[in-house]
Amino acid sequence: MEHIAIYLRNIYFQQKSGRLIYRGGEIYKFLFFREGYLAFAKTNQPKELLGQVLYRMGKLTDEEFERLDEIISPRKYIGAILIQKKIITPEELTLALETQMREIVLNLFPLFNGQFKFQEEKESGLEDFEIKINLADLIEDGIRRLKFNPAIREFFQAKRLVPHNREFYFRLNDEEKTLLNGIEEGHTLEKLRQLSSFSEEEFWRSLYLIYCLGLIEVAETKPEPQEKSVRPNEMERKLDEDLEEVIRFHQNLEGLNYYQILNVSSSANLQELKKAYFRLARKFHPDLYPRNLPKDIRQKIADVFDVITKAFRTLSDPAKKEEYDQKLESPEYLDGKEVERRAEVKFRQAKTLYNQARYEEAYALLREATRLIKNKAKYFLLTGMTLAKLPHYAKEAEANFIKAIKLEPWNPEIYVALGLLYKTEGLHIRAKKQFHKALALDPEHKVAKKEWEELEGLAKKKKTWKDLVTMDLFSKKKD
């Protein structure tokens, strides 16, 4: 049978790249695939052209649609022209292309007369094209809205149904799952028809959906040698392997964050998140497992899938993702070593930015570092130095220097930094006091000496800083 759903099935499960051509009467369509996904589509049907799609979506006004032939130029892509003229946005173009591609494909489902030709190409030329439409979505949507055609019934005649891949079991409704269970129990087509609650048309359409989703294969009615004895053993072994994987996954859940559960990076886009979610759903969806499993095993399966679903819903929602990312960075969530490592990385990055005079960016990182670790004097010292470079942040800078001094009162660098802040603010007495403290700790500190002498006017009095270090912090000379 020449039908679009069968071709989509083969392209998806074999992850093919290439071009599928359809010719039927005056209808010509070209579908382009990349690694089992629909990447682009062309058509000669007026109602499926991009301009028509944009108009139906309300992205073109009546006037713009009527003047479309005047707006576009020969040999130039209509989408690029409309964006250039600011009639639509790039986001609206992407949505319109996805809608157009779906329409081009779904309108092929009612057609059982025509010819298909698939030209496989390892390099599709669409590697940089961002749109990827899941063929399983197209198969399900197309068949569910399909009116019954006798060709579907004829396709299954003299065929034996063999259980296959349960990847898309979760796409079936309860009646369809019952039908598949009957197939797995080895019932013939005639027996399945007798047991089914479907109407004649619904039965064959549901069976066709189950086949095109890869849940079953069809074979000639002549049984293969030892088929009955081999299949149950293989299915039992596969179930044992799947349950072992569920148990291992369940045991590791507590130590995994949502990114690790879905096995995606923190920068994963929505398409990547969906792909990861459906990959896991094909393994861990509760409906994939027999109902007669022990209660504790079924609970583990449910727990695993609940966490997978929660991870996907959180990371695919921008607001929830931002909140979750903040939680991941909190000290309460991280262990001690990881907290220290992250804080140190942020401190080093901030130090580089400070040396590049990128003070606002440095401050943002230092806020994170001091939030993670609250007992590192160098973090507060650099924070104070950074704030001192920003207008209107003198008080905040002073507070950070004081915190640093409390943590390391023996460090002359902190007193010097605080002294420089006071000097900049015109608080010379306070500044001299800080330089004096620094010199008491390190009499050879060059910056402290220079600043003290400048403020005290030692050069004019022909005194040196050494005359002053013999004094204690309360300006009292030693004997």
C-alpha positions in Angstrom: 0.0 0.0 0.0 1.3 3.4 -1.0 0.5 5.7 1.9 2.3 8.5 3.7 2.0 7.0 7.2 4.0 3.9 6.1 6.7 6.0 4.7 6.9 8.2 7.8 7.0 5.1 9.9 10.1 3.7 8.0 11.8 7.0 7.9 11.4 7.6 11.7 12.4 4.2 13.0 15.4 3.9 10.6 16.3 7.6 11.2 16.7 8.3 7.6 17.8 11.5 5.9 16.7 12.4 2.4 13.7 13.5 0.3 10.3 12.0 -0.2 8.5 12.9 -3.4 4.7 12.6 -3.9 3.0 12.8 -7.3 -0.7 12.2 -7.6 -2.7 13.9 -10.4 -1.8 17.6 -10.3 -0.4 17.4 -6.8 3.3 17.5 -6.2 4.9 17.6 -2.8 8.5 17.3 -1.6 9.3 16.4 2.0 12.8 16.7 3.4 14.0 14.7 6.4 17.0 14.8 8.6 17.8 11.8 10.9 14.2 10.7 11.1 12.7 14.2 11.6 10.8 16.4 9.1 13.0 19.4 8.4 11.4 21.1 5.4 8.5 20.7 2.9 7.5 22.1 -0.5 4.2 22.0 -2.3 2.4 23.2 -5.5 -1.0 23.4 -3.7 -2.1 27.1 -3.5 -3.8 26.7 -0.1 -0.6 25.2 1.4 1.7 28.0 0.3 3.4 30.1 3.0 1.5 33.3 2.2 -1.8 31.5 2.6 -0.7 30.0 5.9 0.4 33.4 7.2 -2.9 34.9 6.2 -4.9 32.2 7.9 -2.8 32.6 11.0 -3.7 36.3 11.0 -0.1 37.4 10.5 -1.0 39.2 7.2 -3.8 41.7 6.9 -6.3 41.6 4.1 -4.4 44.4 2.3 -1.0 42.8 2.8 -2.3 39.5 1.5 -3.9 41.1 -1.6 -0.7 42.9 -2.3 1.5 39.9 -1.7 2.5 39.5 -5.4 3.6 43.1 -5.4 5.6 42.8 -2.1 7.6 39.7 -3.0 10.3 39.6 -5.6 11.2 36.8 -8.0 13.9 34.4 -6.9 13.8 35.8 -3.4 12.4 33.8 -0.4 9.0 35.2 0.7 9.8 34.8 4.4 13.0 36.8 4.2 11.3 39.6 2.3 8.4 39.8 4.9 10.9 39.9 7.8 13.0 42.6 6.0 9.9 44.7 5.5 9.0 44.1 9.1 5.6 42.6 8.3 6.4 39.5 10.4 9.0 38.6 13.0 11.5 35.7 12.7 9.6 33.9 15.5 6.3 34.3 13.5 8.0 33.0 10.4 9.3 29.9 12.3 5.8 29.2 13.6 4.3 29.6 10.2 6.8 27.3 8.6 6.0 24.6 11.2 2.3 25.0 10.5 2.8 24.9 6.8 5.0 21.8 7.0 2.4 20.0 9.1 -0.4 21.0 6.7 1.5 19.8 3.7 2.1 16.3 5.3 -1.3 15.9 7.0 -3.1 16.7 3.8 -1.5 13.6 2.3 -3.2 11.2 4.7 -6.5 11.1 2.9 -4.7 10.2 -0.4 -4.3 6.5 -1.2 -3.8 7.0 -4.9 -0.5 8.4 -6.1 3.2 7.5 -6.1 5.9 8.0 -3.5 9.6 7.9 -4.1 12.1 8.2 -1.3 15.7 9.4 -2.2 18.0 8.7 0.7 20.8 11.2 1.2 23.3 11.0 4.1 23.9 14.7 3.8 20.5 16.4 3.6 21.8 19.9 3.2 19.5 21.0 6.0 22.0 20.6 8.9 21.7 24.3 9.8 17.9 24.3 9.5 16.5 24.6 13.0 13.0 23.2 12.6 12.5 19.5 13.5 9.0 18.0 13.5 8.5 14.7 15.2 7.1 12.1 12.7 5.2 10.3 15.5 3.2 13.4 16.1 2.3 13.6 12.4 1.4 9.9 12.2 -0.9 10.1 15.2 -2.6 13.3 14.1 -2.9 12.2 10.5 -4.4 8.7 11.3 -6.8 9.9 14.0 -8.4 12.4 11.7 -8.4 10.0 8.8 -11.6 8.7 7.3 -11.7 5.0 6.8 -10.4 3.7 3.5 -10.9 0.0 2.4 -7.2 -0.1 1.5 -6.3 -0.1 5.2 -8.4 -3.3 5.7 -6.8 -4.9 2.7 -3.4 -4.1 4.0 -3.9 -6.4 7.0 -5.5 -9.3 5.1 -3.6 -12.6 5.3 -1.2 -11.0 7.7 -0.1 -12.1 11.2 0.4 -9.4 13.8 3.6 -9.5 15.8 4.3 -7.3 18.9 7.2 -5.1 18.3 8.4 -1.8 19.9 6.5 -0.2 22.8 8.1 3.2 22.3 4.8 4.9 21.6 2.5 2.9 23.8 1.7 6.0 25.8 0.1 7.6 22.7 -2.8 5.0 22.7 -6.1 5.4 24.4 -7.6 2.7 26.7 -9.5 0.9 23.9 -6.4 0.9 21.6 -4.3 -0.5 24.5 -6.8 -3.3 24.9 -6.5 -4.1 21.3 -2.7 -4.2 21.5 -2.9 -6.4 24.6 -5.0 -8.8 22.5 -2.3 -8.9 19.8 0.3 -9.6 22.4 -1.8 -12.5 23.7 -1.6 -14.0 20.2 -5.2 -13.5 19.0 -6.0 -13.6 15.3 -7.5 -10.7 13.4 -10.9 -12.4 13.4 -10.7 -12.9 17.2 -9.5 -9.4 17.8 -12.4 -8.1 15.8 -14.9 -10.1 17.8 -13.5 -8.9 21.2 -13.2 -5.3 20.2 -15.7 -2.6 21.1 -14.7 -0.6 18.1 -17.0 -0.1 15.0 -15.7 -1.6 11.8 -14.0 1.6 10.7 -12.6 2.4 14.1 -11.1 -1.0 14.4 -9.1 -0.9 11.2 -8.0 2.7 11.7 -6.9 1.9 15.3 -5.0 -1.1 14.1 -3.3 1.0 11.4 -2.3 3.5 14.0 -0.8 0.8 16.2 1.2 -0.5 13.2 2.4 2.9 12.0 3.6 3.8 15.6 5.8 0.7 15.4 4.0 -1.1 18.2 3.5 -4.1 15.9 4.9 -5.6 12.8 3.0 -7.6 10.1 4.1 -10.9 8.7 2.7 -13.5 6.4 0.2 -15.9 8.0 2.6 -18.8 7.7 4.2 -19.0 11.2 8.0 -18.9 11.5 9.7 -21.9 13.0 9.7 -21.9 16.8 8.0 -18.5 16.9 5.7 -19.5 19.8 8.4 -20.9 21.9 10.9 -18.1 21.3 8.8 -15.0 21.7 7.6 -15.4 25.4 11.2 -16.1 26.5 12.5 -13.0 24.7 9.7 -10.8 26.1 10.3 -12.1 29.6 14.1 -11.4 29.3 13.4 -7.9 27.9 11.0 -7.2 30.8 13.6 -8.3 33.4 16.2 -6.0 31.8 13.8 -3.1 31.8 12.9 -3.6 35.4 16.5 -3.7 36.4 17.1 -0.4 34.7 14.0 1.1 36.5 15.4 0.0 39.9 18.9 1.4 39.2 17.4 4.7 38.1 15.2 4.8 41.2 18.1 4.2 43.5 20.1 7.1 41.9 17.2 9.6 41.9 18.2 11.2 45.2 21.6 12.2 43.9 20.5 13.6 40.6 19.3 17.1 39.7 16.8 17.6 36.9 19.4 18.2 34.2 21.1 15.0 35.2 17.8 13.1 35.2 17.0 14.2 31.6 20.7 14.0 30.6 20.7 17.5 29.1 22.9 20.6 29.6 21.7 23.6 31.5 21.5 25.5 28.2 19.2 22.9 26.5 16.5 24.4 24.4 12.8 23.3 24.4 13.3 20.9 21.4 16.2 19.2 23.2 14.2 18.9 26.4 11.3 17.3 24.5 13.6 14.8 22.8 15.1 13.9 26.2 11.7 13.5 27.8 10.2 11.3 25.1 13.3 9.2 25.1 12.8 8.5 28.8 9.1 8.1 28.5 9.7 5.3 26.0 11.6 3.5 28.8 9.8 4.4 32.0 6.2 5.2 31.3 4.1 3.0 33.7 1.8 1.9 30.9 4.7 0.1 29.3 4.7 -2.5 32.1 2.3 -5.3 33.0 -0.3 -4.5 35.6 0.4 -7.7 37.6 3.8 -6.6 38.8 4.4 -6.5 42.6 3.1 -3.3 44.2 6.5 -2.0 45.3 7.9 -2.4 41.7 5.0 -0.5 40.2 5.4 2.2 42.8 9.1 2.5 41.8 8.1 2.8 38.1 5.5 5.5 39.0 8.1 7.4 41.1 10.6 7.4 38.4 8.2 8.6 35.7 6.8 11.3 38.1 10.3 12.7 38.6 11.0 12.6 34.9 7.8 14.5 34.2 8.4 17.0 36.9 11.9 17.6 35.6 10.6 18.3 32.1 7.8 20.6 33.2 10.2 22.6 35.4 13.0 23.0 32.8 10.6 23.7 29.9 8.9 26.6 31.9 11.3 29.7 31.8 10.1 31.0 35.2 10.2 27.6 37.0 13.6 26.9 35.4 15.0 30.2 36.7 13.7 29.5 40.2 15.2 25.9 40.0 18.6 27.2 38.8 18.8 29.5 41.8 18.0 26.6 44.1 20.8 24.6 42.5 23.2 27.4 43.3 22.1 27.6 47.0 24.5 26.3 49.7 21.7 24.2 51.2 21.5 22.1 48.0 25.2 21.7 47.4 27.7 19.7 49.4 30.6 21.5 51.1 33.3 20.8 48.5 31.0 21.8 45.6 30.1 25.0 47.4 33.7 25.9 47.9 34.6 25.0 44.3 31.8 27.1 42.8 32.5 30.1 45.1 36.2 29.9 44.2 35.4 29.8 40.4 33.2 32.8 40.7 35.8 34.7 42.8 38.5 34.0 40.1 36.2 35.1 37.3 35.4 38.3 39.3 39.0 39.0 39.8 39.7 38.8 36.1 36.8 41.1 35.4 38.0 43.6 38.1 41.4 43.7 36.4 39.6 44.5 33.1 37.7 47.3 34.8 34.4 45.5 34.3 33.3 46.3 37.8 29.5 45.7 37.6 30.0 42.2 36.1 32.6 41.5 38.7 30.2 42.6 41.5 27.5 40.2 40.3 29.9 37.2 40.6 31.2 38.4 44.0 27.7 38.6 45.4 27.3 34.9 44.5 30.7 34.0 45.9 30.0 35.7 49.3 26.5 34.2 49.4 28.0 30.7 49.0 31.0 31.2 51.3 30.7 33.7 54.2 34.1 33.2 55.9 36.6 34.1 53.1 38.2 37.5 53.8 39.6 37.8 50.3 36.0 37.6 48.9 34.9 40.5 50.9 38.1 42.4 50.2 37.6 42.2 46.5 33.9 43.0 46.8 34.8 46.2 48.7 37.5 47.1 46.1 35.0 46.6 43.3 32.2 48.6 45.0 34.7 51.4 45.6 35.0 51.7 41.9 31.3 52.1 41.4 29.5 55.4 42.1 27.3 55.7 45.1 28.5 52.4 46.7 31.0 53.8 49.3 28.9 52.6 52.3 28.6 49.1 50.9 32.3 49.0 50.1 33.1 50.1 53.7 30.9 47.3 55.1 32.6 44.7 53.0 36.1 45.9 54.1 35.0 45.8 57.8 33.7 42.2 57.3 37.1 41.3 55.8 39.0 42.8 58.7 36.9 40.8 61.2 37.9 37.7 59.4 41.6 38.6 58.9 42.6 41.4 61.3 46.3 40.6 60.6 46.0 41.4 56.9 47.5 44.9 56.1 46.0 44.8 52.6 42.5 45.2 53.9 43.4 48.3 56.0 45.2 49.8 53.1 42.1 49.3 50.9 39.8 50.8 53.5 42.2 53.7 53.9 42.2 54.4 50.2 38.3 54.4 50.2 38.3 56.9 53.1 40.9 59.1 51.3 38.8 59.1 48.1 35.7 60.1 50.1 37.7 63.0 51.7 37.8 61.3 55.2 41.6 61.9 55.8 41.7 61.3 59.5 40.0 57.9 59.1 42.3 57.2 56.1 45.5 57.9 58.1 44.3 55.6 60.9 43.9 52.7 58.5 47.3 53.3 56.9 48.8 53.5 60.4 47.3 50.1 61.3 48.7 48.6 58.0 52.2 50.0 58.8 52.0 48.6 62.3 51.5 45.1 60.7 53.9 45.6 57.9 56.4 48.5 58.3 57.7 48.0 54.7 54.3 48.2 53.0 54.9 50.6 50.1 51.4 51.9 49.5 50.7 52.4 53.2 54.0 54.4 53.5 53.3 56.6 50.5 49.7 57.4 51.5 50.7 58.1 55.1 53.5 60.4 54.1 51.2 62.2 51.6 48.5 62.8 54.1 50.7 63.6 57.1 52.9 66.0 55.0 56.1 64.3 56.1 58.0 65.5 53.1 57.6 69.1 54.1 58.4 68.4 57.8 61.5 66.4 56.7 60.3 63.5 58.7 60.0 59.9 57.5 57.4 57.3 58.2 59.9 55.5 60.4 59.5 58.2 63.0 55.9 57.3 63.2 56.0 53.5 63.4 57.6 53.8 66.8 54.2 55.0 67.9 51.5 52.6 68.9 48.0 52.8 67.3 47.1 55.4 69.8 49.9 57.8 68.7 51.9 57.3 71.9 55.7 57.3 71.6 57.8 54.5 73.0 60.6 55.1 75.4 
